[in-house]
Structure formats: C-alpha cells, structure tokens
Amino acid sequence: MKALFELGSDDVEQYGNKAATLGEICQIRGINVPRGFALSPTDTEDMLMLPSPVVYRWAVRSSGISEDGAASFAGQHLTVLNVPKERVWDAVTRVRKSARASRGYAQAVGAKAEKGIGVIVQEMVEASLAGVLFTHNPNHSGDGILEYVRGVGEGLVGGTKK
C-alpha cells in the first residue's frame, strides 16, 4: 500500500498507470486530488490502513497494470462508489475480480490480459460536475474532446451519459 502522493512513473509496474499518474498530479501545486492510496495486486487486507480523520465514504477504482498500453481498458474494470469504511476490502476484491472478466475483451482487441490489477482507494467527493478529457479524439483523428456530466460521472464512464 502506498499513498497516492508518494507515487510516480516508477510505480506503474506495481500499482498501474492510473495510480502512478494520480501520484504525479498530486505533486503539482494548485491541483487538488482527493486523498487516498494505491494497492498493488499482491497487497492483502491486513495491509489496509484507512487514514484518519475518519472518511465516511470511499471510491474504489481499478488501476490496470496493462491499461493504456496497446489498447485501452477504459470501462472494462469495476469502480465502486460511496463505499463505507467497513466494506472497502470487499470493494477492493470486487474490483480485482473485474480484471479477470476483462480477459475476453483483451483477447478480442489483441491486447495482453491484465497480469494483475492495482486498486486505488480515494476519499469520495461531492461533485457538481465530472468529466473526461481526451487530448486526441479517440473516434477519429483531430482535436481533443471534453465530455462532462452533472454529479460524479457514473453516466459518462458507464456510457449512459445523463
């Protein structure tokens, strides 16, 4: 287990690209990232130490070791939101299991299946807007694209965009 602000590019192989990138963003002055930590695929429940003060809800997200390589695994792994403290490890287990379910997708797109999956656990925040910024439009060549929705963004990443 490693605090997000301690992560950097050297941690991709152990914690995944998303966790390492969040770690680098945490170190940029003026950008607020919700507190949290990353678990490697081999970290166990007894290593889990939720920081104080008590946070009432958590977001538990995937950070694939192979993600964002030759193919994107966006939307293939589970994210669990509004997790109470006593259910965090259960959510971590569910996110890890979702990596196994993505093996068929990896095979279909000619990518390597996940060897393991890092997991990010962050304080849940109340969001009025959430979005995704692509610096390059994934559907065709050209300029980037920004999509956003009201709330925490479940509709956007889940494809229902409300």
N, C-alpha and C positions, 0 to 999 in steps of 0.2 A: 504494500500500500504506500502511495506517495501523494503528498499534497499537490494539487494542480499547479500552484505557483512554483513548485520545485522542478516541474517537467520541462523538457526541451527536446530538440530534434534528436538527441542521442537516445531518447526513450521510446522511439517509435516501435522498435522490435519487441519491446517488453510490454508497453501499455497501449499501443495503437496510435495511428496518425491523429485522430481527433483529440485524444488526451494530450499528446505532445504539442499539438498546435494550440490548444487551450492554455497550456502552460506558458507558451511563448507570448500569447496575448495577455496573460495575467501580468507579465513583466513590462508591458507598455504603459507608460504613465498616462493617466486620464481615461483608461478603459476599465470599466467595472465589470468583472466577471464574478458570478455567484461563487462563494466559497465551496470547496469540495476536494475530492481526491480521486485517484485512479487505482484500480485493482488490476494486477496482471492476471493472465489466465490461470496461474498456479496459486494465487493468493487464496487463503482459506478464511472461513468465518471467524476463527479466533484471532485473525489479524485485523479484523474490522473494528475500528475505534472511531465512533462518530464524534466530531469536535464539539466543544462547548462554546458558547451557550447552547442550550437545547434548541434545536430546529424542529419544528413540528411537522414539516413535510419535505420530502426529498424527490429529486428527479434522478432516475437510474437509467443510464444510457449506454449504448454499445460504443466501443472504440476498436473496430476491427484491425487486426494486425496486417491483413492483406488489403484492407479497404483503401480506396483511392489509388490503387496501382493501375494495372492494365484495364480494369473495369471498375465501375463504381458499384458499391453495395448499398447505395442510398435507399432507404426504405425497406431493406431486407431483414434488418435486425430489430428486435423489440426495444421500445422505450417505455418505461413505466413511470407515470407522473403521479404526484401527490401521495407519495408513499410515506406512511407513518414510520417512526423510528423502529418499532418492533417488527416491521415487515421488510426492512431494507435487504437483509440477506436473502429472503425469498425472492425479491425482485431481481437481485444480482443473479441468482440461479436461473430464473426465467429468461433473462437477457442472454446468459451464456448458452442456454439450450436453443435459443433462436439462431445461433451461429450454425448449429448442426442442420437446422431446417433450411438454411440458405445454400447448402451444398448442391442441390439440384439447379438452382439459379446460376451458381458459379460454373457448373458444367455446361449449361446452356449458352453462356456468353463466352466460354473459352477462357475463364479465369481460374486461378488456383483457389481451391476451397480454403476457408479460414483454418489455420492451424490451431488457433485458439482465439479467444476474444478478450480484449481488455474491457473493463467496465468503468464508467465514470459515475460517481455519486456526487450530486451537487444540491445545494440548497434550492428549494423550489421558490420561484419568484412569481409575484403577481404581475402579469404583463398586460398592457393595454394593446400592444401590437407585437407581432413576431414575424420575422421574415427570413428569406434565403436569398443570398446574393451570389450569382454566378458571374465570374469575371469574363467568361466566354459562354455564349448561349449554347446549351448542350444539344438543342434541337437542330441547329444549323450554324454555319459559320457567321460571324459578325459580332456585334457589340454584346456586352454582358446584359444580364437581365436581373431585375429585382422583383420578387413576389412577396407579398405580405398579407396577413390576415389579422383580425382582431383576436385578442387572447394569447394563449401560449403557443399557438401554431400547430396544434394537432391536425387540423383540417388541411393545412398546407403540406406537411410531410406525409400525411396519410392519403393524399390525393383527392380529398373531398372538397378542399378549398372553399370554406364558408366565409 
